[in-house]
Amino acid sequence: VEVISVLGNLLDPSLIIVLFVGTIIGIVIGALPGFTPTMGVALIVPFTFTMTPVEGLTLLGAIYGGSVYGGSIAAILLNIPGAPASFATILDGYPMAKKGEALKALYIALVASVIGGFISCIALLLFSPPMAELALRFGPAETFWVSVFGLTVIASLGTTKELVKGLLGGTLGLLIGTIGISPTTGTPRFTFGLPDLTGGVNLVAALIGLFAFSQALVYFEQLKDGVLMALEKVKGILWKSIKIVFRHSGLTFFSGVLGTIIGIIPGAGGQVAAIISYDQAKRYSKNKEKFGTGISEGIIAPESANNATMGGALIPLLTLGIPGSPTAAVLLGGLLIHGLWPGPDLFTVNADVTYTFMVALLAAQIVMLVCGALGIPLFAKVLKTPQYYLAPIILVLCVFGTFAIRNFTFDVYVMVVCGIIGYLALKAGIHPATIVLGIILCPYLERGLQRGLLLGEAEGSSIGYFFTSTISWVMIALILFSITATIVMEIRKSRKEKREQQTSVQRENIPFRQYIGSKESIIAIFFLLFGLFVYIFYASRLEQEAGLLPGSVLIIMVVLAVIQWFLARKYPITPMPGLPWKLLIEVCIVTILFIIVGQFVLGYYLASVLFLIYLPIRLHRSLNLSLSPRRVGVISLVSILFILILYISFSLLLNVPVPGGILF
Amino acid sequence: MILTFLFLTVLTACSGSDDAAQQTNTGNPSGSGDFPNQPIQMIVSYSAGAATDTQARILAQYAVDVFGQPVVIVNMEGAGGSVGWNHFSKVDPNGYTIAAYNLPHVLSKPLVENTEYTPETFIPLANWGYDPVVFGVLPNSPYQTIDDLIEAAKSNPEKITIGNAGLYVGQHLAILMLEEEAGIKFQNIPFDGAADAQAALLGGTIDVQAGNLSDMYRLVDQVRILAVAAEERHKYLPDVPTFMERGYNVVMSTDRGVAAVDGTPPEVVERLTDGFLEIMNREDFQADMEQAGADLLIMGGEELQQEFEQRAKMIKDLLTRMGHVK
């Protein structure tokens, strides 16, 4: 009833302007590598203080939705998830773009996002109070099992050959996630005496490093004169994409519902929803093996799910004051400042504001469809940027974006280190997404485990606590099913391969001396030694409670390394790829220099200008391009303009205190 | 390029004529006679949208009237506030970078964690917020009164689960104080923030929650508040007893305020203190805070300094006696 009575409020022209402005800001923030939805909402929250409650909330909601969608643009075009929630979209979005169907991928992502967002907004509007109960059902035991289930998704992130390596990546991610003070004992772990590390590695900084920075290094590695990829013609693609999404309407709907439910669970945000949805889509698809090669289902599932988390995350926020995602937590400020306290009051005393906001979010989905459809051809132009600009600009955006998460220069160094780790992992055949999954899930896994053990102890049985609720048993069943399904599939595949190979070449173990120096063996030996070393000299000395998770993870890592060593002996040896190591090392050094000089001497802005002039010119040399004075002038002008825009946005509009060095 | 131009235009359009002055790292202010002659940064150790941030922003909105310069909020969240306060401990002591503080965190964390800041890092300027710790249970809980709870804890040591917002924040310290006073032991479950702990209480995961009055009070009939850790009963909860009334000396609150860094010249400290107190005594400021759900306790200067020292000593003694300080 309230819904109908507030529909008229939508006709307010200022609200419509807010919807468009918010959606466009959101899409742009989402699309820029290094800039995340949480950061976007956080930076805009202060601006809403002077607006009316409905306008302020709608602006934040539109930015939230727009940025979650916008993340898919960079994921598809650049292989860099623009927002954490779009990291599953790179798995099929980028391959599809590489096939020359970038626009098709972009439109499919748009339509799937809009439908996912729609489903969750309907849920928000109609079922908020009853569904909020679900958020409360997720206690420590349930959180623990959901995290374990999330880890089984690693099996979906690559081929058989990569399965063990993917799991190794997962353990590395979990280990990175345990850095910092133990949540239940207060013991510092892996902090090396650095106070800056006591809070742990910032997830978003790690993410920007592992995906965006590492991908920029890939661009340097594969540097060629010209653009990244060709684009198809725009005409008729939107319609075609809508038809494709509707052909998979079951999957779109299922992913939307799944995303809404995962959104409701406190803590887990769009990234978890997207990857679980991708995993489910792959598991139940008829053409499993095509996932990862650029198929529509691989874009629809994560994009419908991640946009659906928004409505889901708002359900417990509005009804109970418990945010379902980090972005929703920031949105809370937009409520509080106007004296809107989450809870029953919001649906009675302030029902007018609340329902107008919800209906506006629904309308925001339509606005998003319009803005997206019109914007996609523009966004796709980014592919026309010459590569010698693109990669350096991504690096600069990584630095600024990481700093703006929480105005913390240490995060920038963390980002660079993660970027280098991510690049090496890529070269080793370990998908960075596996590491990210470990980092994302670690806090939930550990907190669920530790709190569950404490609660169980009080009840008399620590372990028993994890097997008491229905949700726990359902999750355990899902985990067991997921693992058996993977094993059965792997066995079938290897049998099939064997049958095929018997006719051709007999597979044999590669001679030991030849194998020991191969890539696969080096990976195995590295993880074996690393795991043993950290376990013996560090993890085993931690207090029992604080050391439980890191210790277990390290033991699993060592076991996996041994398995990797024996398994990979059967694979043919791939020669080490010849890489432009010199250039890559130079780029890393120059970037680190840029950050240090920027922080302490010149300030980020001036240092960025120099960086953006130096690198493109330097890259001209490696490409053997002629460098006329006019070229140099153009490069300088573009760089200065680019940084000027950053300066106006950050320093003048958003009040981000970008490091000024000693000169400013 | 097009992307960023779009970004820029949109931002300009939406923010109107926001001319918040540019600010860089603190420059060199000339003397303190004309203080402040440039914008002041206020470090908030929590994310935008958190309660501390929202209240600090209300304060900052009034600052330009009083100081003639804007106060700009800089969010540096992480490690339960330590990221922001660690950074704060290293800023130039010229009054152009100040911080929002939370008591008792800034006093307790340095005792148990390897923080760069110490209680002495903070020169308290003015205090605005006050939120006493309360103990609450679900309406269907067997514990009708705080005495029921304490009796039950006596006969079942380490069997009653109690949640708090994190290690060594106000709620946790209140639990430790009650354990010591009553000679009992709870099974203490630390959560990440008050909202997290509240979800656990409402979901029936924990038996009791030590929470902030402001949060628990708003749940109306979804929780039963057993006792307030204040010296006197609270105006919102006239029927709920204090721990003191029941014979347990448990007084603990989460307080919010603003501080300068150690080493700031006394005249600058004085100017800031006077300015912030002037804001806090304004009726419109207090009305705004009330709306945002902040219970006010306005204090400054010598009085606040004494409060800081007293609480620092009390917490240090408590944690030492309970064996938490190594």
Chai-1 contact restraints between the chains, C-beta under 6 A:
chainA,res_idxA,chainB,res_idxB,connection_type,confidence,min_distance_angstrom,max_distance_angstrom,comment,restraint_id
A,V21,B,V10,contact,1.0,0.0,6.0,A-B,restraint_1
A,V21,B,C14,contact,1.0,0.0,6.0,A-B,restraint_2
A,I24,B,V10,contact,1.0,0.0,6.0,A-B,restraint_3
A,I25,B,V10,contact,1.0,0.0,6.0,A-B,restraint_4
A,V28,B,L6,contact,1.0,0.0,6.0,A-B,restraint_5
A,V28,B,F7,contact,1.0,0.0,6.0,A-B,restraint_6
A,A42,B,A48,contact,1.0,0.0,6.0,A-B,restraint_7
A,V45,B,A48,contact,1.0,0.0,6.0,A-B,restraint_8
A,V45,B,G49,contact,1.0,0.0,6.0,A-B,restraint_9
A,F47,B,S15,contact,1.0,0.0,6.0,A-B,restraint_10
A,L136,B,L202,contact,1.0,0.0,6.0,A-B,restraint_11
A,L136,B,G203,contact,1.0,0.0,6.0,A-B,restraint_12
A,G139,B,G203,contact,1.0,0.0,6.0,A-B,restraint_13
A,G139,B,T205,contact,1.0,0.0,6.0,A-B,restraint_14
A,T184,B,P190,contact,1.0,0.0,6.0,A-B,restraint_15
A,G186,B,L167,contact,1.0,0.0,6.0,A-B,restraint_16
A,P195,B,N86,contact,1.0,0.0,6.0,A-B,restraint_17
A,P195,B,N114,contact,1.0,0.0,6.0,A-B,restraint_18
A,P195,B,E116,contact,1.0,0.0,6.0,A-B,restraint_19
A,T198,B,A79,contact,1.0,0.0,6.0,A-B,restraint_20
A,G199,B,G78,contact,1.0,0.0,6.0,A-B,restraint_21
A,G199,B,A79,contact,1.0,0.0,6.0,A-B,restraint_22
A,G199,B,V83,contact,1.0,0.0,6.0,A-B,restraint_23
A,P266,B,A199,contact,1.0,0.0,6.0,A-B,restraint_24
A,I322,B,A195,contact,1.0,0.0,6.0,A-B,restraint_25
A,I322,B,A199,contact,1.0,0.0,6.0,A-B,restraint_26
A,V330,B,A48,contact,1.0,0.0,6.0,A-B,restraint_27
A,V330,B,G49,contact,1.0,0.0,6.0,A-B,restraint_28
A,L332,B,G49,contact,1.0,0.0,6.0,A-B,restraint_29
A,G333,B,A48,contact,1.0,0.0,6.0,A-B,restraint_30
A,G333,B,G49,contact,1.0,0.0,6.0,A-B,restraint_31
A,G333,B,T54,contact,1.0,0.0,6.0,A-B,restraint_32
A,L336,B,T54,contact,1.0,0.0,6.0,A-B,restraint_33
A,L336,B,A292,contact,1.0,0.0,6.0,A-B,restraint_34
A,I337,B,T54,contact,1.0,0.0,6.0,A-B,restraint_35
A,I337,B,A292,contact,1.0,0.0,6.0,A-B,restraint_36
A,G339,B,Q291,contact,1.0,0.0,6.0,A-B,restraint_37
A,W341,B,R218,contact,1.0,0.0,6.0,A-B,restraint_38
A,G343,B,R218,contact,1.0,0.0,6.0,A-B,restraint_39
A,L378,B,I2,contact,1.0,0.0,6.0,A-B,restraint_40
A,R406,B,M76,contact,1.0,0.0,6.0,A-B,restraint_41
A,R406,B,E77,contact,1.0,0.0,6.0,A-B,restraint_42
A,N407,B,V74,contact,1.0,0.0,6.0,A-B,restraint_43
A,N407,B,M76,contact,1.0,0.0,6.0,A-B,restraint_44
A,F408,B,M76,contact,1.0,0.0,6.0,A-B,restraint_45
A,R451,B,I189,contact,1.0,0.0,6.0,A-B,restraint_46
A,L454,B,I189,contact,1.0,0.0,6.0,A-B,restraint_47
A,L455,B,T161,contact,1.0,0.0,6.0,A-B,restraint_48
A,A458,B,K159,contact,1.0,0.0,6.0,A-B,restraint_49
A,A458,B,T161,contact,1.0,0.0,6.0,A-B,restraint_50
A,A458,B,Q187,contact,1.0,0.0,6.0,A-B,restraint_51
A,I645,B,T4,contact,1.0,0.0,6.0,A-B,restraint_52
A,I645,B,L8,contact,1.0,0.0,6.0,A-B,restraint_53
A,S649,B,L8,contact,1.0,0.0,6.0,A-B,restraint_54
A,S649,B,L11,contact,1.0,0.0,6.0,A-B,restraint_55
A,S651,B,Q22,contact,1.0,0.0,6.0,A-B,restraint_56
A,L653,B,L11,contact,1.0,0.0,6.0,A-B,restraint_57
A,L653,B,S15,contact,1.0,0.0,6.0,A-B,restraint_58
A,N655,B,A20,contact,1.0,0.0,6.0,A-B,restraint_59
A,N655,B,V72,contact,1.0,0.0,6.0,A-B,restraint_60
A,P657,B,V74,contact,1.0,0.0,6.0,A-B,restraint_61
A,G660,B,T24,contact,1.0,0.0,6.0,A-B,restraint_62
A,G660,B,N25,contact,1.0,0.0,6.0,A-B,restraint_63
A,F664,B,T24,contact,1.0,0.0,6.0,A-B,restraint_64
